Amino acid sequence: MNSRQRRGVILLLLSVLCALGAFAGVLAVISDVNSKVGPETTAYRLTRDVEPYKPLRPDQFEKISMPKRWLSSTAVTDLRQIEGKIAVTPLKAGSLLQADMIVERPRLRQGEQEIAIMIDAATGVAGKITPGATVNIYATFAGEKKGDPDQSRMIVTGARVLDIGKLTPIADSSDRADRATSAVPVTFALSTLDTQRVAYAESFAEHVRLALVAPTTAGSPVDKGDRTYTLDKDK
């Protein structure tokens, strides 16, 4: 083998080594990318804004694929998880759906009935009461006879709110004035007796109001003497 042939063999070997080095580099880059990205999984992105406390529907979401390692542990990867759920906060279009954004929709328990009444939007709800909340229900009644004091009564304690409807303009007629106001239909889960109390109050009370109850005090007994109030109690 002459010197020219030897140089040719050496150059060929160097070319092979360079090719192997380049191939190894490509494999290293691919391996690094795979280690950073990893396998993909399904996620769901909102296609529109969703109001809080409203039932969720599949058409509000679009299915996307993204690296599993970039998803949080609370990300929803199966749309069946939204069945019977409502949003707990306003959801914005483009956001990824997370399990902690949604909760079970309140449902009736054994022995409960569902009843809905119109509640004054300003004094009865004021945007603070939401589905799943616990409230006490108060009603004010005029005196039964002339000269009898007007009364405020706590007619139901620890009522569970199932749903809050849309704001509705109504005409409120009273002896003092005729005025336009707004009311919200509120649906409660109540026992049979409490359902009768609420129905009676809606029919005969001058006003029905709600008081939001702290979770730690919900269901606490109320003394019978504290259920009824007249102005002369403060004299």
LOVO-972289 format. One record per residue (C-alpha): residue number from 1; residue in one letter; chain; x, y, z. Coordinates in Angstrom, 2 decimals, always signed. Layout:
N
vexse nunu->NUM	tilo->A	titor->A	X->X	Y->Y	Z->Z $
...
This chain:
235
vexse nunu->1	tilo->M	titor->A	X->+0.00	Y->+0.00	Z->+0.00 $
vexse nunu->2	tilo->N	titor->A	X->+1.52	Y->+3.27	Z->-1.06 $
vexse nunu->3	tilo->S	titor->A	X->+1.36	Y->+6.55	Z->+0.80 $
vexse nunu->4	tilo->R	titor->A	X->-1.59	Y->+7.86	Z->-1.28 $
vexse nunu->5	tilo->Q	titor->A	X->-3.66	Y->+4.77	Z->-0.46 $
vexse nunu->6	tilo->R	titor->A	X->-2.78	Y->+5.05	Z->+3.21 $
vexse nunu->7	tilo->R	titor->A	X->-3.94	Y->+8.68	Z->+3.23 $
vexse nunu->8	tilo->G	titor->A	X->-7.19	Y->+7.63	Z->+1.55 $
vexse nunu->9	tilo->V	titor->A	X->-7.84	Y->+4.93	Z->+4.17 $
vexse nunu->10	tilo->I	titor->A	X->-7.09	Y->+7.36	Z->+7.01 $
vexse nunu->11	tilo->L	titor->A	X->-9.44	Y->+9.99	Z->+5.54 $
vexse nunu->12	tilo->L	titor->A	X->-12.13	Y->+7.33	Z->+5.10 $
vexse nunu->13	tilo->L	titor->A	X->-11.78	Y->+6.24	Z->+8.71 $
vexse nunu->14	tilo->L	titor->A	X->-11.91	Y->+9.86	Z->+9.89 $
vexse nunu->15	tilo->S	titor->A	X->-15.07	Y->+10.40	Z->+7.84 $
vexse nunu->16	tilo->V	titor->A	X->-16.67	Y->+7.32	Z->+9.38 $
vexse nunu->17	tilo->L	titor->A	X->-15.71	Y->+8.49	Z->+12.89 $
vexse nunu->18	tilo->C	titor->A	X->-17.10	Y->+11.98	Z->+12.22 $
vexse nunu->19	tilo->A	titor->A	X->-20.35	Y->+10.46	Z->+10.91 $
vexse nunu->20	tilo->L	titor->A	X->-20.62	Y->+8.26	Z->+13.99 $
vexse nunu->21	tilo->G	titor->A	X->-19.95	Y->+11.28	Z->+16.21 $
vexse nunu->22	tilo->A	titor->A	X->-22.63	Y->+13.34	Z->+14.44 $
vexse nunu->23	tilo->F	titor->A	X->-25.10	Y->+10.46	Z->+14.70 $
vexse nunu->24	tilo->A	titor->A	X->-24.35	Y->+10.11	Z->+18.43 $
vexse nunu->25	tilo->G	titor->A	X->-24.89	Y->+13.85	Z->+18.83 $
vexse nunu->26	tilo->V	titor->A	X->-28.28	Y->+13.68	Z->+17.12 $
vexse nunu->27	tilo->L	titor->A	X->-29.29	Y->+10.78	Z->+19.35 $
vexse nunu->28	tilo->A	titor->A	X->-28.19	Y->+12.75	Z->+22.42 $
vexse nunu->29	tilo->V	titor->A	X->-30.27	Y->+15.77	Z->+21.35 $
vexse nunu->30	tilo->I	titor->A	X->-33.33	Y->+13.60	Z->+20.70 $
vexse nunu->31	tilo->S	titor->A	X->-32.88	Y->+11.87	Z->+24.06 $
vexse nunu->32	tilo->D	titor->A	X->-32.56	Y->+15.24	Z->+25.80 $
vexse nunu->33	tilo->V	titor->A	X->-35.72	Y->+16.56	Z->+24.12 $
vexse nunu->34	tilo->N	titor->A	X->-37.64	Y->+13.42	Z->+25.04 $
vexse nunu->35	tilo->S	titor->A	X->-36.47	Y->+13.67	Z->+28.63 $
vexse nunu->36	tilo->K	titor->A	X->-37.68	Y->+17.27	Z->+28.81 $
vexse nunu->37	tilo->V	titor->A	X->-40.99	Y->+16.79	Z->+26.96 $
vexse nunu->38	tilo->G	titor->A	X->-41.94	Y->+13.20	Z->+27.65 $
vexse nunu->39	tilo->P	titor->A	X->-45.16	Y->+11.47	Z->+26.58 $
vexse nunu->40	tilo->E	titor->A	X->-48.22	Y->+13.56	Z->+25.76 $
vexse nunu->41	tilo->T	titor->A	X->-51.64	Y->+13.32	Z->+27.38 $
vexse nunu->42	tilo->T	titor->A	X->-55.11	Y->+14.79	Z->+26.95 $
vexse nunu->43	tilo->A	titor->A	X->-56.20	Y->+18.05	Z->+28.53 $
vexse nunu->44	tilo->Y	titor->A	X->-59.23	Y->+20.31	Z->+28.09 $
vexse nunu->45	tilo->R	titor->A	X->-59.23	Y->+24.04	Z->+27.35 $
vexse nunu->46	tilo->L	titor->A	X->-62.18	Y->+26.38	Z->+27.72 $
vexse nunu->47	tilo->T	titor->A	X->-63.54	Y->+27.73	Z->+24.45 $
vexse nunu->48	tilo->R	titor->A	X->-65.61	Y->+30.47	Z->+26.14 $
vexse nunu->49	tilo->D	titor->A	X->-66.05	Y->+32.23	Z->+29.45 $
vexse nunu->50	tilo->V	titor->A	X->-68.11	Y->+30.30	Z->+32.02 $
vexse nunu->51	tilo->E	titor->A	X->-70.04	Y->+32.01	Z->+34.80 $
vexse nunu->52	tilo->P	titor->A	X->-69.63	Y->+30.67	Z->+38.35 $
vexse nunu->53	tilo->Y	titor->A	X->-72.20	Y->+28.30	Z->+39.85 $
vexse nunu->54	tilo->K	titor->A	X->-73.53	Y->+27.27	Z->+36.44 $
vexse nunu->55	tilo->P	titor->A	X->-73.67	Y->+23.63	Z->+35.23 $
vexse nunu->56	tilo->L	titor->A	X->-70.76	Y->+22.65	Z->+32.98 $
vexse nunu->57	tilo->R	titor->A	X->-71.32	Y->+21.27	Z->+29.47 $
vexse nunu->58	tilo->P	titor->A	X->-68.93	Y->+19.39	Z->+27.14 $
vexse nunu->59	tilo->D	titor->A	X->-69.38	Y->+21.98	Z->+24.37 $
vexse nunu->60	tilo->Q	titor->A	X->-67.65	Y->+24.58	Z->+26.57 $
vexse nunu->61	tilo->F	titor->A	X->-64.29	Y->+22.77	Z->+26.19 $
vexse nunu->62	tilo->E	titor->A	X->-61.93	Y->+21.64	Z->+23.47 $
vexse nunu->63	tilo->K	titor->A	X->-59.66	Y->+18.61	Z->+23.64 $
vexse nunu->64	tilo->I	titor->A	X->-55.92	Y->+19.28	Z->+23.32 $
vexse nunu->65	tilo->S	titor->A	X->-52.70	Y->+17.26	Z->+23.68 $
vexse nunu->66	tilo->M	titor->A	X->-49.70	Y->+18.43	Z->+25.66 $
vexse nunu->67	tilo->P	titor->A	X->-46.71	Y->+16.93	Z->+27.49 $
vexse nunu->68	tilo->K	titor->A	X->-47.88	Y->+15.11	Z->+30.58 $
vexse nunu->69	tilo->R	titor->A	X->-45.01	Y->+16.45	Z->+32.67 $
vexse nunu->70	tilo->W	titor->A	X->-46.24	Y->+20.03	Z->+32.15 $
vexse nunu->71	tilo->L	titor->A	X->-49.74	Y->+19.31	Z->+33.45 $
vexse nunu->72	tilo->S	titor->A	X->-50.54	Y->+19.86	Z->+37.11 $
vexse nunu->73	tilo->S	titor->A	X->-51.83	Y->+16.96	Z->+39.17 $
vexse nunu->74	tilo->T	titor->A	X->-55.28	Y->+18.62	Z->+39.28 $
vexse nunu->75	tilo->A	titor->A	X->-55.67	Y->+18.95	Z->+35.49 $
vexse nunu->76	tilo->V	titor->A	X->-58.83	Y->+17.33	Z->+34.11 $
vexse nunu->77	tilo->T	titor->A	X->-57.90	Y->+14.67	Z->+31.54 $
vexse nunu->78	tilo->D	titor->A	X->-61.32	Y->+13.01	Z->+31.24 $
vexse nunu->79	tilo->L	titor->A	X->-64.36	Y->+15.16	Z->+30.44 $
vexse nunu->80	tilo->R	titor->A	X->-66.61	Y->+12.78	Z->+32.33 $
vexse nunu->81	tilo->Q	titor->A	X->-65.29	Y->+14.49	Z->+35.45 $
vexse nunu->82	tilo->I	titor->A	X->-67.53	Y->+17.52	Z->+34.77 $
vexse nunu->83	tilo->E	titor->A	X->-70.78	Y->+15.54	Z->+34.98 $
vexse nunu->84	tilo->G	titor->A	X->-72.98	Y->+17.03	Z->+37.68 $
vexse nunu->85	tilo->K	titor->A	X->-70.39	Y->+19.72	Z->+38.45 $
vexse nunu->86	tilo->I	titor->A	X->-70.50	Y->+23.52	Z->+38.55 $
vexse nunu->87	tilo->A	titor->A	X->-67.78	Y->+26.14	Z->+38.36 $
vexse nunu->88	tilo->V	titor->A	X->-66.79	Y->+27.72	Z->+41.68 $
vexse nunu->89	tilo->T	titor->A	X->-65.22	Y->+30.83	Z->+40.10 $
vexse nunu->90	tilo->P	titor->A	X->-65.50	Y->+32.61	Z->+36.75 $
vexse nunu->91	tilo->L	titor->A	X->-63.66	Y->+30.53	Z->+34.14 $
vexse nunu->92	tilo->K	titor->A	X->-61.91	Y->+32.35	Z->+31.30 $
vexse nunu->93	tilo->A	titor->A	X->-61.67	Y->+31.18	Z->+27.68 $
vexse nunu->94	tilo->G	titor->A	X->-58.28	Y->+29.62	Z->+26.94 $
vexse nunu->95	tilo->S	titor->A	X->-57.73	Y->+28.34	Z->+30.50 $
vexse nunu->96	tilo->L	titor->A	X->-56.95	Y->+24.70	Z->+31.14 $
vexse nunu->97	tilo->L	titor->A	X->-59.65	Y->+23.00	Z->+33.20 $
vexse nunu->98	tilo->Q	titor->A	X->-58.50	Y->+22.02	Z->+36.70 $
vexse nunu->99	tilo->A	titor->A	X->-60.33	Y->+19.79	Z->+39.16 $
vexse nunu->100	tilo->D	titor->A	X->-60.14	Y->+22.47	Z->+41.87 $
vexse nunu->101	tilo->M	titor->A	X->-62.12	Y->+24.84	Z->+39.63 $
vexse nunu->102	tilo->I	titor->A	X->-65.27	Y->+22.73	Z->+39.92 $
vexse nunu->103	tilo->V	titor->A	X->-67.42	Y->+21.16	Z->+42.65 $
vexse nunu->104	tilo->E	titor->A	X->-70.39	Y->+18.86	Z->+42.88 $
vexse nunu->105	tilo->R	titor->A	X->-73.71	Y->+20.53	Z->+42.21 $
vexse nunu->106	tilo->P	titor->A	X->-75.81	Y->+20.57	Z->+45.42 $
vexse nunu->107	tilo->R	titor->A	X->-78.42	Y->+17.80	Z->+45.43 $
vexse nunu->108	tilo->L	titor->A	X->-81.41	Y->+16.78	Z->+47.52 $
vexse nunu->109	tilo->R	titor->A	X->-80.81	Y->+14.47	Z->+50.45 $
vexse nunu->110	tilo->Q	titor->A	X->-83.11	Y->+11.84	Z->+51.85 $
vexse nunu->111	tilo->G	titor->A	X->-86.34	Y->+13.43	Z->+53.13 $
vexse nunu->112	tilo->E	titor->A	X->-85.70	Y->+16.84	Z->+51.56 $
vexse nunu->113	tilo->Q	titor->A	X->-87.88	Y->+18.73	Z->+49.12 $
vexse nunu->114	tilo->E	titor->A	X->-86.94	Y->+21.38	Z->+46.58 $
vexse nunu->115	tilo->I	titor->A	X->-88.69	Y->+24.74	Z->+46.69 $
vexse nunu->116	tilo->A	titor->A	X->-87.91	Y->+28.01	Z->+44.90 $
vexse nunu->117	tilo->I	titor->A	X->-89.06	Y->+31.48	Z->+45.92 $
vexse nunu->118	tilo->M	titor->A	X->-88.31	Y->+35.00	Z->+44.74 $
vexse nunu->119	tilo->I	titor->A	X->-85.94	Y->+36.89	Z->+47.03 $
vexse nunu->120	tilo->D	titor->A	X->-85.20	Y->+40.61	Z->+46.87 $
vexse nunu->121	tilo->A	titor->A	X->-81.85	Y->+40.91	Z->+45.08 $
vexse nunu->122	tilo->A	titor->A	X->-80.47	Y->+43.74	Z->+47.22 $
vexse nunu->123	tilo->T	titor->A	X->-81.57	Y->+42.85	Z->+50.75 $
vexse nunu->124	tilo->G	titor->A	X->-81.92	Y->+39.11	Z->+50.38 $
vexse nunu->125	tilo->V	titor->A	X->-78.98	Y->+37.97	Z->+48.26 $
vexse nunu->126	tilo->A	titor->A	X->-76.65	Y->+40.89	Z->+47.45 $
vexse nunu->127	tilo->G	titor->A	X->-74.35	Y->+38.61	Z->+45.44 $
vexse nunu->128	tilo->K	titor->A	X->-72.97	Y->+36.86	Z->+48.53 $
vexse nunu->129	tilo->I	titor->A	X->-75.12	Y->+33.73	Z->+48.57 $
vexse nunu->130	tilo->T	titor->A	X->-74.23	Y->+30.92	Z->+46.17 $
vexse nunu->131	tilo->P	titor->A	X->-75.30	Y->+27.31	Z->+45.55 $
vexse nunu->132	tilo->G	titor->A	X->-74.14	Y->+25.14	Z->+48.44 $
vexse nunu->133	tilo->A	titor->A	X->-74.38	Y->+27.98	Z->+50.96 $
vexse nunu->134	tilo->T	titor->A	X->-76.30	Y->+27.64	Z->+54.23 $
vexse nunu->135	tilo->V	titor->A	X->-78.71	Y->+30.39	Z->+55.22 $
vexse nunu->136	tilo->N	titor->A	X->-81.31	Y->+31.30	Z->+57.80 $
vexse nunu->137	tilo->I	titor->A	X->-84.61	Y->+32.52	Z->+56.38 $
vexse nunu->138	tilo->Y	titor->A	X->-86.38	Y->+35.48	Z->+57.98 $
vexse nunu->139	tilo->A	titor->A	X->-89.87	Y->+36.82	Z->+57.31 $
vexse nunu->140	tilo->T	titor->A	X->-91.51	Y->+40.04	Z->+58.50 $
vexse nunu->141	tilo->F	titor->A	X->-95.24	Y->+40.06	Z->+59.24 $
vexse nunu->142	tilo->A	titor->A	X->-97.63	Y->+42.90	Z->+59.98 $
vexse nunu->143	tilo->G	titor->A	X->-99.52	Y->+42.75	Z->+63.28 $
vexse nunu->144	tilo->E	titor->A	X->-102.56	Y->+40.50	Z->+63.17 $
vexse nunu->145	tilo->K	titor->A	X->-104.82	Y->+43.19	Z->+64.62 $
vexse nunu->146	tilo->K	titor->A	X->-104.71	Y->+46.96	Z->+64.70 $
vexse nunu->147	tilo->G	titor->A	X->-102.25	Y->+48.02	Z->+67.36 $
vexse nunu->148	tilo->D	titor->A	X->-100.37	Y->+44.71	Z->+67.34 $
vexse nunu->149	tilo->P	titor->A	X->-96.64	Y->+45.16	Z->+66.69 $
vexse nunu->150	tilo->D	titor->A	X->-95.07	Y->+44.05	Z->+63.45 $
vexse nunu->151	tilo->Q	titor->A	X->-92.88	Y->+40.97	Z->+63.83 $
vexse nunu->152	tilo->S	titor->A	X->-89.71	Y->+39.59	Z->+62.32 $
vexse nunu->153	tilo->R	titor->A	X->-89.47	Y->+35.81	Z->+62.53 $
vexse nunu->154	tilo->M	titor->A	X->-86.73	Y->+33.31	Z->+61.80 $
vexse nunu->155	tilo->I	titor->A	X->-88.83	Y->+30.72	Z->+60.02 $
vexse nunu->156	tilo->V	titor->A	X->-86.06	Y->+28.31	Z->+58.90 $
vexse nunu->157	tilo->T	titor->A	X->-82.54	Y->+27.70	Z->+60.20 $
vexse nunu->158	tilo->G	titor->A	X->-79.75	Y->+26.05	Z->+58.23 $
vexse nunu->159	tilo->A	titor->A	X->-81.47	Y->+26.00	Z->+54.82 $
vexse nunu->160	tilo->R	titor->A	X->-79.26	Y->+24.66	Z->+52.01 $
vexse nunu->161	tilo->V	titor->A	X->-79.21	Y->+26.68	Z->+48.81 $
vexse nunu->162	tilo->L	titor->A	X->-79.37	Y->+24.52	Z->+45.68 $
vexse nunu->163	tilo->D	titor->A	X->-79.47	Y->+27.14	Z->+42.97 $
vexse nunu->164	tilo->I	titor->A	X->-79.55	Y->+30.88	Z->+42.30 $
vexse nunu->165	tilo->G	titor->A	X->-81.52	Y->+32.01	Z->+39.25 $
vexse nunu->166	tilo->K	titor->A	X->-81.23	Y->+35.06	Z->+37.04 $
vexse nunu->167	tilo->L	titor->A	X->-82.03	Y->+38.58	Z->+38.18 $
vexse nunu->168	tilo->T	titor->A	X->-85.66	Y->+39.34	Z->+37.32 $
vexse nunu->169	tilo->P	titor->A	X->-87.41	Y->+42.74	Z->+37.37 $
vexse nunu->170	tilo->I	titor->A	X->-90.66	Y->+42.64	Z->+39.34 $
vexse nunu->171	tilo->A	titor->A	X->-93.29	Y->+45.13	Z->+40.44 $
vexse nunu->172	tilo->D	titor->A	X->-93.57	Y->+45.42	Z->+44.21 $
vexse nunu->173	tilo->S	titor->A	X->-96.83	Y->+46.92	Z->+45.40 $
vexse nunu->174	tilo->S	titor->A	X->-97.23	Y->+47.97	Z->+49.01 $
vexse nunu->175	tilo->D	titor->A	X->-99.26	Y->+50.40	Z->+51.10 $
vexse nunu->176	tilo->R	titor->A	X->-96.32	Y->+52.78	Z->+51.28 $
vexse nunu->177	tilo->A	titor->A	X->-95.42	Y->+53.00	Z->+47.59 $
vexse nunu->178	tilo->D	titor->A	X->-95.39	Y->+51.24	Z->+44.29 $
vexse nunu->179	tilo->R	titor->A	X->-91.84	Y->+50.70	Z->+43.19 $
vexse nunu->180	tilo->A	titor->A	X->-89.97	Y->+48.65	Z->+40.63 $
vexse nunu->181	tilo->T	titor->A	X->-87.36	Y->+46.31	Z->+42.05 $
vexse nunu->182	tilo->S	titor->A	X->-85.44	Y->+43.15	Z->+41.16 $
vexse nunu->183	tilo->A	titor->A	X->-85.64	Y->+39.69	Z->+42.61 $
vexse nunu->184	tilo->V	titor->A	X->-83.75	Y->+36.45	Z->+42.23 $
vexse nunu->185	tilo->P	titor->A	X->-85.29	Y->+32.96	Z->+42.31 $
vexse nunu->186	tilo->V	titor->A	X->-83.53	Y->+30.97	Z->+45.02 $
vexse nunu->187	tilo->T	titor->A	X->-84.00	Y->+27.21	Z->+45.29 $
vexse nunu->188	tilo->F	titor->A	X->-83.70	Y->+25.52	Z->+48.69 $
vexse nunu->189	tilo->A	titor->A	X->-83.47	Y->+21.93	Z->+49.94 $
vexse nunu->190	tilo->L	titor->A	X->-85.82	Y->+21.72	Z->+52.94 $
vexse nunu->191	tilo->S	titor->A	X->-87.72	Y->+19.30	Z->+55.11 $
vexse nunu->192	tilo->T	titor->A	X->-91.48	Y->+19.05	Z->+54.61 $
vexse nunu->193	tilo->L	titor->A	X->-92.24	Y->+21.32	Z->+57.58 $
vexse nunu->194	tilo->D	titor->A	X->-89.68	Y->+23.94	Z->+56.56 $
vexse nunu->195	tilo->T	titor->A	X->-91.05	Y->+23.85	Z->+53.01 $
vexse nunu->196	tilo->Q	titor->A	X->-94.50	Y->+24.67	Z->+54.39 $
vexse nunu->197	tilo->R	titor->A	X->-93.04	Y->+27.52	Z->+56.46 $
vexse nunu->198	tilo->V	titor->A	X->-91.33	Y->+29.04	Z->+53.44 $
vexse nunu->199	tilo->A	titor->A	X->-94.44	Y->+28.67	Z->+51.28 $
vexse nunu->200	tilo->Y	titor->A	X->-96.52	Y->+30.37	Z->+53.99 $
vexse nunu->201	tilo->A	titor->A	X->-94.03	Y->+33.21	Z->+54.34 $
vexse nunu->202	tilo->E	titor->A	X->-93.86	Y->+33.81	Z->+50.60 $
vexse nunu->203	tilo->S	titor->A	X->-97.66	Y->+34.07	Z->+50.49 $
vexse nunu->204	tilo->F	titor->A	X->-98.34	Y->+36.16	Z->+53.60 $
vexse nunu->205	tilo->A	titor->A	X->-95.13	Y->+37.86	Z->+54.77 $
vexse nunu->206	tilo->E	titor->A	X->-94.37	Y->+41.44	Z->+53.81 $
vexse nunu->207	tilo->H	titor->A	X->-90.74	Y->+40.54	Z->+53.12 $
vexse nunu->208	tilo->V	titor->A	X->-88.59	Y->+37.41	Z->+53.09 $
vexse nunu->209	tilo->R	titor->A	X->-84.84	Y->+37.78	Z->+53.60 $
vexse nunu->210	tilo->L	titor->A	X->-81.84	Y->+35.47	Z->+53.80 $
vexse nunu->211	tilo->A	titor->A	X->-78.91	Y->+35.58	Z->+56.21 $
vexse nunu->212	tilo->L	titor->A	X->-75.73	Y->+33.76	Z->+55.26 $
vexse nunu->213	tilo->V	titor->A	X->-74.57	Y->+31.39	Z->+58.00 $
vexse nunu->214	tilo->A	titor->A	X->-70.92	Y->+30.62	Z->+58.70 $
vexse nunu->215	tilo->P	titor->A	X->-70.05	Y->+26.94	Z->+58.07 $
vexse nunu->216	tilo->T	titor->A	X->-68.98	Y->+26.49	Z->+61.68 $
vexse nunu->217	tilo->T	titor->A	X->-72.39	Y->+27.59	Z->+63.00 $
vexse nunu->218	tilo->A	titor->A	X->-74.65	Y->+26.01	Z->+60.37 $
vexse nunu->219	tilo->G	titor->A	X->-77.26	Y->+23.82	Z->+62.03 $
vexse nunu->220	tilo->S	titor->A	X->-76.67	Y->+25.24	Z->+65.50 $
vexse nunu->221	tilo->P	titor->A	X->-79.93	Y->+25.37	Z->+67.51 $
vexse nunu->222	tilo->V	titor->A	X->-81.62	Y->+28.74	Z->+68.01 $
vexse nunu->223	tilo->D	titor->A	X->-83.56	Y->+29.45	Z->+71.19 $
vexse nunu->224	tilo->K	titor->A	X->-87.29	Y->+29.75	Z->+70.64 $
vexse nunu->225	tilo->G	titor->A	X->-87.27	Y->+33.22	Z->+72.18 $
vexse nunu->226	tilo->D	titor->A	X->-84.71	Y->+34.40	Z->+69.62 $
vexse nunu->227	tilo->R	titor->A	X->-86.81	Y->+33.33	Z->+66.65 $
vexse nunu->228	tilo->T	titor->A	X->-89.31	Y->+36.19	Z->+66.97 $
vexse nunu->229	tilo->Y	titor->A	X->-88.47	Y->+39.88	Z->+67.26 $
vexse nunu->230	tilo->T	titor->A	X->-90.62	Y->+42.95	Z->+67.88 $
vexse nunu->231	tilo->L	titor->A	X->-89.42	Y->+46.50	Z->+68.31 $
vexse nunu->232	tilo->D	titor->A	X->-90.60	Y->+46.65	Z->+71.92 $
vexse nunu->233	tilo->K	titor->A	X->-87.93	Y->+44.08	Z->+72.83 $
vexse nunu->234	tilo->D	titor->A	X->-85.34	Y->+46.86	Z->+72.55 $
vexse nunu->235	tilo->K	titor->A	X->-87.21	Y->+49.25	Z->+74.83 $
